[in-house]
């Protein structure tokens, strides 16, 4: 199966892994130069950027999910603040102008993950 995976920056792989482990992700590969996290069929890949300024980070990706609500609930249980500002944070799901339901997760390094509910008829 062909697929693409986002490549996102991380200041510290261990801290990135700890943050995402609270959301059900586990490392499937780790070296000094690359980190791959998986949660079911979702895969996120990270490259080192030790001096990254989270507030200036413009990296982002979309994560298409069959159960958006489950991941949002894991964010709540992980005490990620529901807010419009701050790092990290989650903006709760809402219906977008596109008709899709989307939540927005900002991770500790300032990367934006658009969490998109898959349509039921896909």
C-alpha positions, 0 to 999 in steps of 0.5 A, a space after each residue: 500500500 502506498 502512503 505518505 508520512 509527515 516529517 516533523 521537527 523535534 527538539 528532544 526525541 525522548 520528550 517527543 516520545 513521552 508526549 505522544 505515548 500518552 496519546 497511544 503512540 509508540 516508537 517503532 524506530 529510534 536513532 540519533 537522527 530519526 524517530 518514528 512513532 506509530 498509533 495503529 495505522 498512523 505514523 509520524 516521523 521526526 528529525 532532530 532540531 535541537 534549537 527549534 523555537 516552538 512559537 516559530 515552528 510552521 511545520 504541520 500535517 493532517 492526520 485522518 482518523 476513523 475515530 477522532 473523538 477517541 484521540 481527542 479524549 486521550 488528549 484530555 486524559 493527558 491533560 493537554 489544555 483545550 485552548 486557542 493559545 499556548 503550546 502544547 494545546 488542543 482545539 476541540 473538534 468542530 465542523 469546518 467550512 469544508 464539511 469535515 470535522 477537525 480538531 487541532 493539536 499543537 505539540 510541545 515543539 509547536 508542530 500543528 497536527 490537523 486531526 480530521 475525522 474520516 467521512 463514513 462513506 470513504 
